[in-house]
Amino acid sequence: MDISVFRTFVSVVDEGSFAAAAGRMGISRSLCSKHVADLEAHLGVRLLVRTTRKVTPTAAGLSYSRELREVLARLDAATEAVKATTTSQSGALKIGSPIFYTLKVLQPHLLDFMERYRDIRLQVVLDDGASDIVGDGFDAVIRIGNLADSTLHARRLHSVQILLVAAPGYLARAGRPERPADLLRHDCLHYTNLPGTMTWPLRRGSRTIRQPVRPSFSSNNTELLHSMALNGRGLALLPEFIVRDDIAAGRLDALMTDYTLPDLPVNLVYPSGKLLTGAMRIFLDFATSLRLP
């Protein structure tokens, strides 16, 4: 039964009049009377005694109105509490983010966010997989790479440069690749979340080559691929933010720099903007204002 029926009945008891209750509810007197009649029919109990001068609740009606009043008050309080989350700078916030990206790029910004918004309880789940935003209870997830078509919303944060790298020890043993076809004779450390089947995208000018490779090792985790590359196990395509310090220190070499690799977009993905909490709106604005590498 529509909640307006219960509110109408309580209003009639409070006002002692259908006309006054109708004015309070903003409905016609006839609709007010119908709501109460429908409620009595539904319950099979007379709730009001009607006379030409006034309307008085029966014993059952008085008891029922008291119970309804408490229920409606709790419902109103719960509704206001939920509505407040859309504007409040407090509450819980659950974000999913790739492991290495969080540790290398996002971490200092998370510290800044926590300092600014001390009443937001932030939970960051580190996960290189494609988390189920709705099923896993996330407010948003950060995803690196081109997004599949989705009913979810996405806000572009920045782009990530991808580099082909290998350890000097591996290159001394296997030689340096100079052109895409050379990759076929090298041990390749393959990131399984890349689109395409066992191919690496290489671009020169306006032409993009999807070069087949023969992986000696594959994983969906960039941290593990990074470790394998550092230990001389082969060539790897890795984000610049992961290998920047290693290249500067000579632990890894950037290869085939006359070929570029398509930059990967970094997006914050979230459900419909109409359903965002206040904490999520704040995080969305915060993340999109960052100057990320």
N, C-alpha and C positions, 0 to 999 in steps of 0.2 A: 504494500500500500504506500502511496506517495507520502513523503514526510510532511508535506503541506497540510495533509488531513489531520495529523497529530498536532501540528502547530495551531491549526484552526480550533480544534477542540479545547486546547489549553487556553487559547485567547478568549473563547466563549466563557469558560469557567472564570477567568480573571475579570472579564468585563461585565459578566452577568447579563449579557445582551448580544443577540445575533448581529444587530445593526452596528453596535460599537466594535464588536470583534471583527466584523467585515471591514470597517474603516481602518482598524489597526493592521489588518492583513493586506489591505489594498485590493480586496475582491468584492464582488457583489453580495448582497444579503442572501440572495437565493443560493449562490454557490456555497456560501458559508453554511447555510442550513443543510445543503446536500452533503457536504463533507461530513458533518456530524451524523447525519442519518446513515450514510454509507458505513461509517465506523461502527455505529450501533448494530447495523445489520451484519457486519463482518464478525463482531464479537458475540452477537446474540444476546446482548445485555443492554437495558436502557441506562444511558449515562446521564441524561438531563431530564428534568421536569420542566415543561414549558407551560407558562401561563401567559395571559395577555399583558401582564405587567412586568414579569421578569423570568429569567431562566436560572434554575437552581440545579446543581449537580446532585444526583442520587448518591447513596453511600458508596456504591461501586464506582460511580463517576468521579467522586472526590478522591478516592484511593488511587484510581487509575491516572488521574491528572497529576497527582503528586509523583507517581512513578515516572510518568512521561516527562515531567518537568526536569527531573534529575538526568534522564537519558538525553534529552535535548540539550541540556547544559553541557554535558560531557561531549556530545557530538559537536557542539559549537566550539568548545575549547580545542578539541582535536583538529577541527577544520582550520581554526585560526593559527594553530601551531604549525600546521603543514604549509599554510599560505605564507607564514613568516619566513620559512626556509628559502623562499624565492628572492627575498631581499636581504636576509640576514648575512652578516659577515662572520658567521659561525656555523658549526655543524661538521659532519663527517664528509670526507672526500676521498674516494678511492680511484687512483690513477694507475694504469698499466704502462710500462715503458721498457724498451730493450735494455739489456743488462749493461753492455759496454757504453752505450749512448748515455745512459743515466749517470754512470760513474765518471765518464770523461767530459761530458758536455753539460748535462742538466743539473748535476749535484750542487754546484755553487748557487744556482738560481733557486733551487728548492730551499736552501738555507735562507736565502733572502725572502722567499715567500713566507716561510715559517716565522721569520722575524717580523714581517709586516702584519701578518694575520694570525695572531697568537690564539684566537678562539676557533680556528679551523683545524680540525683533527685530520691531518693528512696521512693517508696510507698509500705508499708506492709499492706496487708489485712488480718485481723485475722478471721479465719474461720475453724471450726472443720470438715466441710463437705468436700466431694470430689469435689473441684472446677473444673470447666471446663476450662482448661488452654487456649485453643484456643478461645472458645466462650466468655469467660470473660476477654480476653485481657491480660492474665498473661504472663510474661516472663518465670516464673517458679513457682512451688509450692512445699512446703515441706510436705511430707506425712509420717505418722507413721503407720507401718504395712506392711504386705506382699502385693506387688503390683499385680494387675491383668495384664494379657498379654496386651501389648499396643504397638502402633507404636511410642510412646514417648520414650525419653531417660531418664535414671535415673542414678544418681551418689550417691553411698552409703556414708552417712556422719558418722553414728555410729549406735549403737544398744541401746535400752532402756530396762532396767530391769523392770519387772512387779511384784508387790507385792499384796498379799491378805491381806487386812487390815480391822480393825473395831475399833470403839471407845470403851474405857474401860467401859463406862456406858452401852453400848449395850451388851458387853460380860458378864458383871455382871448380866444382866437380862436374856440373852438367852444362856449363856454358850459358851465355846470355841470349835470350830470345830477341830477335831483331824485327821480325814481322809476324803477323798472326799465325801463319801456317807452322811456324816454329813451335807453337804451343803443343802440337801433337806429339812432339818427342820429349816433352817435359812432364815431370810429376806435377799435377795440378791439384790444388786443395780447393774443393768445390763447395760453394755455399748453396745448399739445396733450396733455399727460398728464392733464388733467382728465377725469373721467368724463363721458359725455354727448357729444352731437354739436353743437358750436357753441352751447352754452348755458352760462350762468353761474348758480350757485346763490345766491340771495338769500333771507334769512329775516327775517320780521317777526312777532314773537310766536311762535305755534306753527305758522305757515304758511311753507313753503318754496316759493319760485318758481324754476323753472328758466327763466331769461330767455334767449331767443334773442339772439345777437349776430352782427354781420357783421364778422369780423376783417379789419383792414387789414394785419395781420402776425401770423404764428404761429410758435412755436418750442417745442421741448421743453427749452429751457435758460432758467432763471430769470434768470441773469446778463445774458443778451442782452435779455430782456424789460425788465429793470430799466434797462438802458442806453437802450433805446428810449423808455421812459417819461420818464427824466430829460431826454432830448433833445426832448421835446414831441411825440412821435409818436402819442400816444393814451392811452387808459385801460388800466390793467392791474390784475389781481388778483395781489398779491404777499404773501408772508409778512411778518409784522410785523418779524421780526428783520432782514430785508433793508432795509426802508424806514424803520425807526425814526429813524436819524440824519438822513435826508433830510427827513422831516416836521419834525423839530425845527429843522433849518436853513432850512426854507422852500423847499427844492428840489422837494418834492412836497407835494400836499395830499391828505388823506384825504377821501373823498367818500361821500355817502349814508350817513352814520354812524347814521341811524335804522334802517337795515337792517344786519343782521349776516350774516356769512358763516360757514358751518359750519367749526369748527376742524378742522384735519387732524391725525390721530395721527402720531406719530413712533415707529417700531418698529425694534428690532434683530432681524433675521431670521437664523436659523441652523438647521443640520441638527439631527437628533435629539440630545437632551441626553446620551444614552448614549454618543455617539461623540465628545464634546468633548475637546480636549486641555486640559492644565492651564492653558496660556496663555489659551485661549479662556474657560475657566471664570472665570479672574481678570478678564478684560475684561468678561465678562457681569455679574459682581457689581459691578465698578467703574462701568460705564455706568448700571446701574439704581439706583445709590446717588447719582447726581449730581442736584443741584438745577438743572434746566435751565429757561430762561424759557418 
